[in-house]
Structure formats: structure tokens, C-alpha cells
Amino acid sequence: MNETNNPLPRLKARNLDFYYGNRQVLKNINLAVYAGEFFSLIGPNGSGKSTLLKILSGLYAPRKGEVFYENQVLQKINARQRARHLAIVPQNTVQAMPFTCLESILLGLHPHRERFAAISDSQYKRVEQLMELTGTLSLSAQPITQLSGGERQRVALCRALAQEPRVLLLDEAMSELDVAARMQMSGLLKKLCTDCGLTVLAIYHDLNLAYRFSDKVLVLKEGACVSHGTPKTVMTKELFRHVFQVEAEIFADKGFFIQNTI
């Protein structure tokens, strides 16, 4: 259920600048993401999307500006508390230990458990439900090291959902899934936003999925925000020319077709 009566952003960035050494990679970024929103970050390679997501998750600290989680400065919240509210899924998950898929997913419960506490029946049941929803239940006994890239991404997504986050941050977390699976997982997350008030903040290179499932999109180019709003108002022919250097034909409320490069 969406928390529509709460005007406070769940996650907010104000005047963010970030540098790698002397190289500025983010310039005066502002955004606000609310409960129940599916919010996408799009832009060309090297535009600063992954860096911005790391700052919004608390992994990086900005050179200038602040990030707020429900009106608290994110950097002042300790890592364990952050993990109870925010979960991040990277594009590539490397796990050297040959945990089974079930064992790997159960690690998502860690922020909500006391040290050495047993996993309850209700927690097992919830994990089983999530594994069914994400198509990982049949993989339960398989070592994570023997999975394909797409299967590992499903497991990583399931583990993040097992954290019961209020904000889920995805860094190209579906890039190795096939087309049908990307649609299925995006649809699942959209439903969790609508029905449960989950906030999703996702980097998408599949722009048709961003167009179809997002409530809002923010477009980065060379570290700066060039547009922000609903997909229908932002993802125009002019934006595709200016930001992505392609000609696109737009099909209202459905998506678009890339015709050629400029």
C-alpha cells in the first residue's frame, strides 16, 4: 500500500558533487524519491549513474551536498541500520564461497536477526515465497558458483528482497536476464511498489523497460542532470538525439524504436 499521505521523500539528494581525485563526475545533483515510486536513472555510459547510486546507498560520501533517508542524513546512519532500510543489488555479484542458493538468499535476513539467532519458521516461509516469485526456488540446493549470470542475478535480487528493504537500489541488476525474465522481474518490482509501498531506484540500460515501468526518470549526461520527470514527458525524440545520439520513434505509453545513430 502506497504511503501517499506522507509528503516526506523516502530518499532525497541535495546539491551533490562527487570527484574521483581531481575529476568531477557528478555536478549539483538533486532528486527526491517517494514511497511506492519506481524511479529510474538513465544515461550514456560514463555519465555517473553507478556513482550516484553508490552515494544514495551510503557506500560513497559526496564531496558536496547531502543525502537524506526519511529526513535523516544517510551518512550518519550506521551500516547495520542502513541495511534494515536499504538494499543494493550490483550488476555483478561475485561469491567465492560455494553457498547454495538458499544459503545465499538467507544471508539477506542478517540485518534483522540477533547474532547467532535461529531463523524462524515465518522467515523461512517468507524466503520461500520470494524464491517462488523470483524463479529461484528450483535452484535452492545448487551452489551459487555453478549458476549462470542470469541465475545469479535472480538470486541476488531475491536476497535483497529478503532484507525487507524500504528502498531497493538496482545497478543494472537485470542485465544478464533474458527479455522475458527482465519483463517479469520489472513487473514484480512494480507490483511491490504499488501494493507494498516499496521504493525502487534502478539504473536501466534497457530504455524500453525504463519507459514502461518507471513512475519517474532522471537523465544524466556527463555527470549532470539534463532532464527529470515522467517517462512520457522526458523520453522524447529530442532527448534521444541530445543524450544518446540516436533517432527514435516514440509510441505513446508503449515504448520506442531506435531507427539509427546520428
Secondary structure, DSSP 8 states (H G I E B T S, - for coil): ---TT--S-SEEEEEEEEEETTEEEEEEEEEEE-TT-EEEEE-STTSSHHHHHHHHHTSS--SEEEEEETTEEGGGS-HHHHHTTEEEE-S-----S--BHHHHHHGGGGGGS-TT----HHHHHHHHHHHHHTT-GGGTTSBGGGS-HHHHHHHHHHHHHHT--SEEEEESTTTTS-HHHHHHHHHHHHHHHHHH--EEEEE-S-HHHHHHH-SEEEEEETTEEEEEE-HHHHS-HHHIIIII-EEEEEETTTEEEEEEE-
